[in-house]
Amino acid sequence: MTGAVTVQSVLNQFLVTESLDSHRRKVCSRLIDCRTARMGGMEMQCDQCKVRTVHYYGCRDRHCPQCQGRASQQWCERQRRSLLPVPYFHLVFTLPHTLNGWVQVHPDVVYRRLFESVWNTLRQFGFRTKHLQGELGMTAVLHTWGQNLSRHVHVHCLIPGGVLTEAGEWHRAKHQYLFPVRALSRRFRGRMVSSLRSSARAGELHRLTEPEAINSVLNDLMAKDWVVYARHCLNQAETVVDYLARYSHRVAISNGRLLAQEGEQIVFRYKDYRDGDRQKAQQLDGVEFVRRFLMHILPKGFMRIRHFGYLSNRTRRQKLSVIHQALQRPVESDVETLIHSGTSCAWPCTRCDDGMVYRVRQIPRCRTLGSLVTA
């Protein structure tokens, strides 16, 4: 095959639209149109060498591997204003694979209950742990995939190492692991199973039509250990931002992991965590690759990055100010960040290295080439 293999090229060749719902069809349409003439763009010219180039716009879809790099950078710049001068902890809560079938038919319900159960678990530990007894803050990111594109639902949580008490005091975490992992696992298991039972009774899981089967699955899950993983704390603010950027806007698979296309087979790189994190290559039929990729398209409007506790959007500014006062650290001004956050209308020329490239013409979107939305 000529040219580098990308998610866009694979979708172009192997996507079957007849079986897609309208939401997935629209997402795939945006990914296929991304940075092509169908999206429109602008023609640029250097003021020194006079070379003209055409740049097409990105689709900005959150599932697009071509667009998430810039989105992640912009998001992390905003998050810098919420960083605290304290160690941070990274926890991962994983949903058992037994529930993958439920995720297939009711993703919005299961994902929502997952976020609720994770925060309820950590919130209770924050208030009930003797040396803390206050409100935690948490940034949580939902991932639904494993390295081989299989369904592997888990939530990454980045948590500042301390709590804000009702009296406005800051109590720092004393342990390197924040909370005991085994205790977290048991509490998380109980909350998640209880939440799913409530959803079943409320009719939210209406596609699961056998009550006895639902109870059997949940009872079996209560008898198993659930996976909660805690990583070392991070001490530097810059490290925290870079660390968070790895997870905030990651998509199911990046173009950099695609190695080759051999006929109708797609070869991609993955990390085998069960074999010492060794890098390996896997080969999938193109149609199967697309099927696995589509499994990880989130429900329309579902927010996969959420903030809780004193980092929640509603009270973040006020509570962070209180925490900085308790830590006796001045709040950093974000005026400079706002000044430099504007979009530039000129860029250095990469051909001659002397001139500046300016936009000379706007290219409208080309709607005559067709779209998957109307397929």
C-alpha positions in Angstrom: 0.0 0.0 0.0 1.4 3.5 -0.9 1.4 6.1 1.8 1.2 5.9 5.5 -1.7 4.0 7.0 -3.9 6.1 9.3 -7.2 5.7 11.0 -8.7 7.9 8.4 -7.5 5.7 5.5 -8.7 2.6 7.2 -12.2 4.1 7.7 -12.2 5.2 4.1 -11.6 1.6 2.9 -13.3 -0.7 5.4 -16.2 1.3 7.0 -19.6 -0.2 6.3 -22.2 2.5 7.0 -25.4 0.5 6.6 -25.2 -0.9 10.2 -24.3 2.4 11.9 -26.6 4.5 13.9 -26.8 8.2 13.1 -24.4 9.3 15.8 -21.6 6.9 14.7 -22.2 7.8 11.1 -21.7 11.5 11.9 -18.6 10.8 13.9 -17.1 8.7 11.1 -18.0 11.3 8.5 -16.1 13.9 10.4 -13.1 11.7 10.9 -13.0 10.8 7.2 -13.4 14.5 6.1 -10.8 15.8 8.6 -8.2 18.0 6.9 -9.5 17.4 3.5 -11.2 19.7 1.0 -14.6 18.8 2.4 -13.7 20.7 5.6 -12.6 23.8 3.9 -9.4 25.7 4.8 -7.2 28.6 4.0 -4.5 29.4 1.5 -1.3 30.8 3.0 1.6 32.8 1.4 5.0 33.7 2.7 5.9 37.4 2.5 9.5 36.6 1.5 9.7 33.5 -0.7 6.0 34.0 -1.9 5.3 30.3 -1.8 1.6 29.5 -1.4 0.4 26.5 0.6 -3.1 25.2 1.4 -4.1 24.1 4.9 -7.4 22.3 5.4 -9.3 22.5 8.7 -9.5 19.7 11.2 -12.8 18.2 12.3 -12.2 18.8 16.0 -14.1 15.6 16.9 -13.0 14.2 20.2 -12.5 10.7 18.7 -10.2 12.0 15.9 -6.5 11.1 16.4 -5.5 14.0 14.1 -7.2 16.7 16.3 -6.6 15.7 19.9 -3.0 16.8 20.2 -3.9 20.5 20.0 -7.1 20.0 22.1 -5.0 18.3 24.8 -2.5 21.1 24.8 -5.2 23.8 25.1 -7.0 21.9 27.8 -3.9 21.4 29.9 -3.0 25.1 29.6 -6.4 25.9 31.3 -5.8 23.2 33.9 -2.5 24.8 35.0 -4.5 27.5 36.8 -6.0 24.8 39.0 -2.8 23.1 40.0 -1.9 23.1 43.7 1.6 23.1 45.2 1.1 19.6 46.7 1.9 16.0 45.7 -0.6 14.4 43.3 -1.9 10.8 43.2 -3.0 8.7 40.2 -5.6 6.0 40.8 -7.3 3.8 38.2 -10.7 2.1 38.7 -11.4 -0.7 36.3 -14.8 -2.2 35.5 -14.9 -6.0 35.3 -15.1 -7.4 31.8 -18.3 -9.3 32.9 -20.1 -6.0 32.4 -18.9 -5.5 28.8 -22.2 -6.7 27.4 -24.1 -4.2 29.5 -21.8 -1.5 28.3 -22.6 -2.5 24.7 -26.3 -1.9 25.1 -26.4 0.8 27.8 -23.1 2.7 27.7 -24.5 6.0 28.9 -26.0 4.4 32.1 -23.0 2.3 32.9 -20.5 5.1 32.3 -22.5 7.5 34.4 -22.8 5.0 37.3 -19.1 4.4 37.0 -18.2 8.0 37.6 -20.7 8.3 40.5 -19.4 5.2 42.2 -15.7 6.2 41.8 -16.4 9.6 43.3 -18.6 8.3 46.1 -15.9 5.9 47.1 -13.1 8.4 47.2 -15.3 11.1 48.8 -16.2 8.7 51.7 -12.6 7.9 52.2 -11.7 11.6 52.3 -14.2 12.4 55.0 -13.8 9.2 57.1 -10.0 8.9 57.1 -8.8 10.0 60.5 -6.0 12.3 59.5 -8.0 13.9 56.6 -11.7 14.3 57.4 -12.4 16.8 54.6 -13.4 17.2 50.9 -11.2 15.8 48.2 -10.7 17.2 44.7 -10.5 14.9 41.7 -10.1 15.1 37.9 -11.4 11.9 36.3 -11.0 10.7 32.7 -12.9 7.8 31.2 -11.1 5.3 28.9 -13.0 2.4 27.3 -10.2 0.6 25.5 -7.3 -1.7 26.0 -4.1 -1.6 24.0 -5.5 -4.1 21.5 -8.7 -2.1 21.0 -10.7 -4.5 23.0 -13.3 -3.1 25.5 -11.6 -2.3 28.8 -13.5 0.3 30.7 -11.6 2.2 33.4 -11.4 5.7 34.9 -8.1 7.5 35.5 -8.2 9.8 38.6 -5.7 12.5 39.4 -6.1 13.7 43.0 -4.3 16.4 44.9 -2.8 15.0 48.1 -5.0 16.6 50.7 -8.5 17.7 51.7 -10.3 21.0 52.4 -12.1 20.9 55.8 -15.3 22.7 56.6 -13.2 25.2 58.7 -11.2 26.1 55.6 -8.1 24.2 56.7 -5.9 22.1 54.5 -5.1 18.5 55.7 -2.4 16.9 53.7 -2.2 13.2 52.9 0.4 11.3 54.9 0.7 8.1 53.0 2.4 7.5 49.7 -0.6 5.5 48.4 -3.3 8.0 49.5 -5.7 5.2 50.6 -5.4 1.4 51.0 -6.1 -0.1 47.6 -7.8 -3.2 48.8 -10.3 -1.2 50.9 -10.9 1.1 47.9 -11.6 -1.9 45.7 -14.2 -3.3 48.1 -16.0 0.0 48.6 -16.0 0.7 44.8 -17.4 -2.8 44.1 -20.2 -2.3 46.6 -21.1 1.1 45.3 -21.1 0.1 41.6 -23.1 -3.0 42.1 -25.6 -1.1 44.3 -25.9 1.6 41.6 -26.5 -0.9 38.8 -29.2 -2.6 40.9 -30.9 0.8 41.3 -30.7 1.4 37.6 -32.3 -1.9 36.9 -35.1 -1.3 39.3 -35.7 2.2 37.7 -35.9 0.7 34.2 -32.8 2.4 33.0 -31.4 -1.0 31.8 -34.5 -1.8 29.8 -32.6 -3.7 27.1 -31.7 -6.3 29.8 -35.0 -8.1 29.9 -34.3 -11.0 32.4 -34.3 -9.8 36.1 -32.9 -13.2 37.3 -30.0 -12.9 34.9 -29.3 -9.4 36.1 -29.3 -10.4 39.8 -27.1 -13.4 39.0 -24.5 -11.3 37.3 -24.4 -8.7 40.1 -24.2 -11.4 42.8 -21.3 -13.1 41.0 -19.5 -9.7 40.7 -19.8 -9.2 44.5 -17.9 -12.4 45.0 -14.9 -11.3 42.9 -12.1 -8.9 43.5 -12.2 -5.7 41.5 -9.1 -4.0 40.2 -8.1 -0.6 41.6 -4.6 0.6 40.9 -2.7 3.3 42.6 0.5 4.9 41.3 3.2 7.0 43.0 2.6 10.6 43.8 3.9 13.5 41.6 5.5 16.5 43.2 6.2 19.0 40.4 3.4 21.1 38.9 4.8 20.8 35.4 5.1 17.0 35.8 1.4 16.9 36.8 0.3 18.8 33.7 2.4 16.6 31.4 1.2 13.5 33.1 -2.5 14.5 32.8 -2.0 15.3 29.1 -1.2 11.6 28.5 -4.8 10.7 29.5 -7.0 13.7 29.0 -7.6 13.6 25.2 -6.2 10.2 24.3 -8.2 8.3 21.7 -8.6 4.5 21.2 -5.6 4.3 18.9 -3.3 6.9 17.5 -1.9 7.0 14.0 1.6 6.5 15.4 0.7 3.0 16.5 -0.4 1.9 13.0 2.5 0.1 11.4 1.3 -1.2 8.0 -1.6 -2.4 5.9 -1.0 -5.8 4.3 -3.8 -6.4 1.8 -6.9 -6.3 4.0 -4.9 -6.7 7.2 -4.1 -3.8 9.6 -0.9 -4.2 11.7 -0.6 -2.0 14.8 1.7 -1.8 17.8 0.5 -2.4 21.3 2.0 -2.8 24.8 1.5 -6.2 26.5 1.1 -5.4 30.2 1.0 -9.1 31.1 4.4 -9.6 29.6 6.5 -7.0 31.2 5.1 -4.1 29.1 6.8 -5.5 26.0 6.0 -3.8 22.7 4.3 -6.3 20.3 2.5 -6.2 16.9 -1.0 -7.4 16.3 -2.7 -8.0 13.0 -6.5 -7.5 12.5 -8.8 -7.7 9.5 -9.7 -4.2 8.3 -13.4 -4.7 9.1 -12.6 -6.1 12.5 -10.3 -3.2 13.2 -13.0 -0.7 12.3 -15.6 -2.6 14.5 -13.3 -2.4 17.5 -12.6 1.3 16.9 -16.3 2.1 16.7 -16.9 0.4 20.1 -15.1 3.3 21.7 -17.3 6.1 20.3 -18.9 7.7 23.3 -22.6 8.4 23.6 -23.6 11.8 22.1 -23.1 14.6 24.6 -21.4 12.4 27.2 -18.6 14.2 29.1 -15.6 11.9 29.6 -13.5 14.4 31.5 -15.1 15.4 34.8 -14.1 17.4 37.9 -15.3 16.7 41.5 -15.0 18.1 45.0 -13.2 21.3 45.3 -12.1 21.0 41.7 -15.7 21.0 40.4 -16.5 23.8 38.0 -19.1 25.4 40.2 -16.9 26.1 43.2 -13.4 25.7 41.9 -12.3 29.3 41.9 -13.6 30.0 45.5 -12.3 26.8 47.1 -8.9 26.9 45.4 -8.5 30.5 46.8 -9.2 29.1 50.3 -6.8 26.3 49.8 -4.0 28.7 48.7 -4.6 30.8 51.7 -4.4 27.8 54.0 -1.2 26.7 52.3 0.1 30.3 52.6 0.9 30.3 48.9 -0.2 33.2 46.7 -2.5 32.4 43.8 -0.7 32.8 40.5 -2.1 35.3 38.1 -3.4 34.0 34.8 -3.3 37.3 33.0 -0.2 36.3 31.1 -1.8 33.0 30.1 -4.8 34.9 28.8 -2.7 37.3 26.9 -0.8 34.6 25.0 -3.8 32.4 24.5 -5.1 34.3 21.5 -4.8 32.7 18.0 -2.0 34.0 15.8 -2.7 35.2 12.3 0.9 34.6 11.0 3.5 31.9 11.4 7.2 31.5 10.5 7.7 30.1 7.1 9.1 26.5 7.2 10.5 26.7 3.6 12.7 29.8 3.7 13.0 30.3 7.5 13.1 34.1 6.9 9.5 35.2 6.1 6.2 35.0 7.8 3.2 33.1 6.4 -0.1 35.0 6.1 -3.6 33.9 5.1 -4.5 35.2 1.6 -7.7 33.3 0.9 -10.4 31.5 2.7 -11.4 28.1 1.2 -15.1 27.2 1.7 -16.2 23.8 2.6 -16.8 21.5 -0.4 -20.2 19.9 -0.1 -20.2 18.4 -3.6 -17.9 15.5 -2.7 -20.5 13.7 -0.6 -20.7 12.8 3.1 -21.4 9.7 5.2 -24.2 11.6 7.0 -26.4 11.3 3.9 -25.2 7.8 3.0 
